[in-house]
Amino acid sequence: MTIWLAQRNQSVFGIGMVGFDIDEILWTIDTFDEEKEFMLRMITTAITEAGWTKLSYEPRRDWVIQC
């Protein structure tokens, strides 16, 4: 899942590769619960601004929270 998400990162693949709908994620039946928990942890981490100081830019908090 991490690789799939990285493939939608414009700093990795260029302009136009940003964003996706949650139904586009390649969920699997056998590991769905773990994948869902991973995604929820990532969302919570982003909302709490964890690790933001390590980024090479300053995220717009209003955009992160809205998305």
Secondary structure, DSSP 8 states (H G I E B T S, - for coil): -HHHHHTT-HHHH-TT-----GGGS---STTHHHHHHHHHHHHHHHHTTTTGGGSSS---HHHHHH-
